[in-house]
Amino acid sequence: MRSLIAELLEELTNSETPERIYSFHESIENMSEDAKTIVSIVFESPIEFAKLANSRSPKAARSEILRRLREEEEWGWPRCWKSFKEIRLTLGR
């Protein structure tokens, strides 16, 4: 199963139709602020997360995001998992 991080990065880097790009951006805009925080973490360092997801495992990329959320943003576990779930549901994965 492909990771959420890999799917986000693929969406970011694919050359898609303008309609699909607009739809993707609109989906992100309609997410909660917490979900947008996760998306922006990935978009701020796409190469770093692509390397983690592809070289080690998709879990490595997710673990790095969780580390940042827990240590730097001081989020609790339920908040983290709720936001990951929202991203998956919003993007239809």
C-alpha positions as CSV (number, residue, x, y, z in Angstrom):
1,M,0.0,0.0,0.0
2,R,1.4,3.4,-1.0
3,S,1.8,6.0,1.7
4,L,-0.2,9.1,2.0
5,I,3.1,11.1,1.8
6,A,4.0,9.4,-1.5
7,E,0.5,10.2,-2.9
8,L,0.7,13.8,-1.9
9,L,4.1,14.2,-3.5
10,E,2.9,12.5,-6.6
11,E,-0.1,14.9,-6.8
12,L,2.3,17.8,-6.4
13,T,4.8,16.7,-9.1
14,N,2.5,15.2,-11.7
15,S,1.8,17.2,-14.8
16,E,-1.9,17.2,-14.8
17,T,-4.6,19.1,-16.5
18,P,-5.4,22.5,-15.1
19,E,-8.8,21.2,-13.9
20,R,-7.2,18.4,-11.9
21,I,-4.6,20.8,-10.4
22,Y,-7.4,23.2,-9.4
23,S,-9.4,20.4,-7.9
24,F,-6.4,19.3,-5.8
25,H,-5.7,22.8,-4.6
26,E,-9.4,23.3,-3.8
27,S,-9.4,20.1,-1.8
28,I,-6.5,21.3,0.3
29,E,-8.1,24.7,0.8
30,N,-11.2,23.0,2.2
31,M,-9.3,21.0,4.8
32,S,-9.0,21.9,8.5
33,E,-6.1,24.0,9.6
34,D,-4.6,20.9,11.2
35,A,-4.7,18.9,8.0
36,K,-3.2,21.9,6.1
37,T,-0.4,22.0,8.6
38,I,0.6,18.4,7.6
39,V,0.3,19.2,3.9
40,S,2.5,22.2,4.3
41,I,5.1,20.2,6.2
42,V,5.3,17.9,3.2
43,F,5.2,20.7,0.6
44,E,8.0,22.6,2.4
45,S,10.4,19.7,2.0
46,P,9.1,17.4,-0.8
47,I,12.4,16.0,-1.7
48,E,13.2,15.0,1.9
49,F,9.9,13.2,2.3
50,A,10.1,11.5,-1.1
51,K,13.5,10.2,-0.2
52,L,12.3,8.9,3.2
53,A,9.2,7.3,1.6
54,N,11.1,5.7,-1.2
55,S,14.5,4.7,0.3
56,R,13.5,3.5,3.8
57,S,9.7,3.1,3.9
58,P,6.5,5.1,3.8
59,K,6.3,4.8,7.5
60,A,9.7,6.6,7.8
61,A,8.2,9.7,6.2
62,R,5.0,9.5,8.3
63,S,7.2,9.1,11.4
64,E,9.1,12.2,10.6
65,I,5.9,14.2,10.2
66,L,4.6,12.8,13.5
67,R,7.9,13.7,15.2
68,R,7.6,17.3,14.0
69,L,4.0,17.6,15.0
70,R,4.6,16.1,18.5
71,E,7.9,17.8,19.3
72,E,7.7,21.1,17.5
73,E,3.9,21.7,17.4
74,E,3.2,19.9,20.7
75,W,0.2,18.0,19.2
76,G,-1.3,15.0,20.9
77,W,-1.7,11.6,19.2
78,P,-5.4,11.9,18.6
79,R,-5.0,15.2,16.9
80,C,-2.2,13.8,14.6
81,W,-4.2,10.7,13.6
82,K,-7.4,12.7,13.1
83,S,-5.6,15.0,10.7
84,F,-3.9,12.1,8.7
85,K,-7.3,10.5,8.4
86,E,-8.9,13.7,7.1
87,I,-6.2,14.1,4.4
88,R,-6.8,10.5,3.3
89,L,-10.6,10.9,3.2
90,T,-10.4,14.3,1.5
91,L,-8.1,13.1,-1.3
92,G,-10.1,9.9,-1.7
93,R,-7.4,7.5,-0.8
